[in-house]
Amino acid sequence: MKSLFLKIFLSFWAAQALFLVLAILVTIALRPARHGVESQAPQILAEAVNAYQSGGERGAHDYVEELWRTQRMRAFVFDPTGHELAGRLVPPWIEDVRQGIAPRGGPLRRRGWMDKLMPDPVLRQALTLDGKRYTLVLELPAGPRVFFGPHEIPGLGITIAVITSGLMCYLLAWSLTSPVTRLRKAAQSLAAGDLSARTGAPASGRRDELAELMRDFDRMAERIEGLVDSQSRLLKDVSHELRSPLARLSVALGLARQKASPEIAPELAGSLNRIELEADRLNQLIQRLLTISRLESRTDGLRKTILSLRELVEQVAHDAEYETPGRGCRVTTLANTLSNTTTNTLANTTVEAADEFMVEADPDLLRSAVENVVRNATRYTAEGTTVEVRLERQRTAHGDELVIRVLDSGPGVPEEALEKIFEPFYRLDDARNRQTGGAGLGLSIADRAVRLHGGQLRASNRNEGGLEIEIRIPAVQVIG
């Protein structure tokens, strides 16, 4: 609090000082030039004397009042005896100026640097008429109503105050919001999965509370990145270490089958088959763990190529239906195009409908993602139902996207678990997953694979029952 308080406090007084300086400069700039007033002084004096001679004190009074209304100059005219022609009460400092002595008060008592900035506000002029010597003391105006406009509203003063305060507030707001903006962007990147996001707070220099918050955020992000990397390395190392005993188990299983005598072979067949089944499941689990580890670390570069998503989806659907015998389930595909032909206005070419589902992707990785989603649907859909795989092309604000919708007729997923099903090892029902052999990794792999292609995966429950999983991937145009 100490640093921010000092910054706000100094900004307030800086705004006050800036207002004062600008007000003085504007007053000086708008004040009439002294030489211009000096050239008018003889005429003013002569006209005042003539007004006195023709109308007496009343005539002189009317003249000096008119001079004040029109030119904002206050004039005092004295005859040889020191009598003020308009019959007004004369301030002491005006009398001092008339006699040519040091004033005892009033505007001429300024001292210091103000004497250099502001010219003397009075002018003394003497003139002899008809053998008599008349003296004029003229108080120079401060300017053409510098700060006060019509109806005595300080328009210029308010304008200067708004400009100075606005400038200082802008600088203060920029100083305070700049680190907040950087912190917000870093937080968004971190939430999006970029663990290398940092605010870029300087190690030294700025020492206020916001700078300390940025440094604390960077330390937190660095710690999170380290923990995630450690977890990923542990997962990868454990998976590799498990493959060696698993390989030895497979070899031992083969030897056991060879050495089993014909008399006891039927009795051991069930146990050996069970061992082989669990070994295969363990091998698949390890393979999926390694896949997740690679996708998380992104160490295996994507080998992208242009491919037809329509063909890939149809192959996956055919294989999934072939792998689900005995349940009476079917897997159908449906492709909805935008139109018979799609015009690419940027390239000024026409793309045939058959090319509307082209995508730039890693074939193996994308096939694995779609396969995991479709197999998950066939695993949990009700017996004798159909799993629908719909392929669409949509235009969005970010460009064309290809959308794969996989719809099943299963029990669905609780609303609070729709986001969690893409987490590794998450299970809605342990008993159900044990029966189906699932380990809760298929959708996790699919989610990471789709995100590596710049897409997203989303799950929702269908109104008629079942689950709908939507895969969105940026589309490409093939120019032929």
HELIX and SHEET records of a PDB file:
HELIX    1   1 LYS A    2  LEU A   30  1                                  29    
HELIX    2   2 ARG A   34  GLN A   71  1                                  38    
HELIX    3   3 PRO A   92  GLN A   99  1                                   8    
HELIX    4   4 PRO A  107  ARG A  109  5                                   3    
HELIX    5   5 MET A  114  LEU A  117  1                                   4    
HELIX    6   6 PRO A  150  GLU A  152  5                                   3    
HELIX    7   7 GLY A  155  ALA A  191  1                                  37    
HELIX    8   8 GLU A  209  LYS A  259  1                                  51    
HELIX    9   9 ALA A  265  SER A  297  1                                  33    
HELIX   10  10 LEU A  309  TYR A  322  1                                  14    
HELIX   11  11 ALA A  353  ASP A  355  5                                   3    
HELIX   12  12 PRO A  363  TYR A  380  1                                  18    
HELIX   13  13 GLU A  415  ALA A  417  5                                   3    
HELIX   14  14 LYS A  420  PHE A  422  5                                   3    
HELIX   15  15 ASP A  430  THR A  436  1                                   7    
HELIX   16  16 GLY A  442  LEU A  452  1                                  11    
SHEET    1   A 3 ARG A  74  PHE A  78  0                                        
SHEET    2   A 3 LYS A 132  GLU A 139 -1                                        
SHEET    3   A 3 VAL A 122  LEU A 129 -1                                        
SHEET    1   B 2 THR A 305  SER A 308  0                                        
SHEET    2   B 2 MET A 358  ALA A 361 -1                                        
SHEET    1   C 5 ARG A 330  ASN A 336  0                                        
SHEET    2   C 5 THR A 386  THR A 396  1                                        
SHEET    3   C 5 GLY A 399  LEU A 407 -1                                        
SHEET    4   C 5 LEU A 467  PRO A 474 -1                                        
SHEET    5   C 5 GLN A 456  ASN A 461 -1                                        
SHEET    1   D 2 THR A 341  ASN A 344  0                                        
SHEET    2   D 2 THR A 349  GLU A 352 -1                                        
END                                                                             
